[in-house]
Amino acid sequence: MSLDQSDVERIAYLARLAIDEQDIPQYTENLSSILQLVDEMQAIDTTGVEPLAHPLDGEQRLRVDEVSEMNQREQLQSVAPATEEGLFLVPKVIE
């Protein structure tokens, strides 16, 4: 699929993009090449190919869930304007 200048102008209008007049030929060429690549990819026969959730069937390495810092709640809440039962109190913003 090939685009012309009016197509690019229409796409820019719909996307609310301001494109300089001298840049339109470059955008036309770039967008046309992207659409050509999509056409080529759609023409490939994929019958018998199973869809993949991820191209690499790997497992994510997880770290051990260990506590690595001391509880500093008292120290952190000592400078807070308002706390109650270990929680920070904030002003109500929604009526």
ABEGO torsion letter per residue (X at the ends): XBBBAAAAAAAAAAAGBBBBAAAAAAAAAAAAAAAAAAAAAAABBABGBBBBABABBBBBBBBBBBBABBBAAAAAAAABABBBGGBBBBBBABX
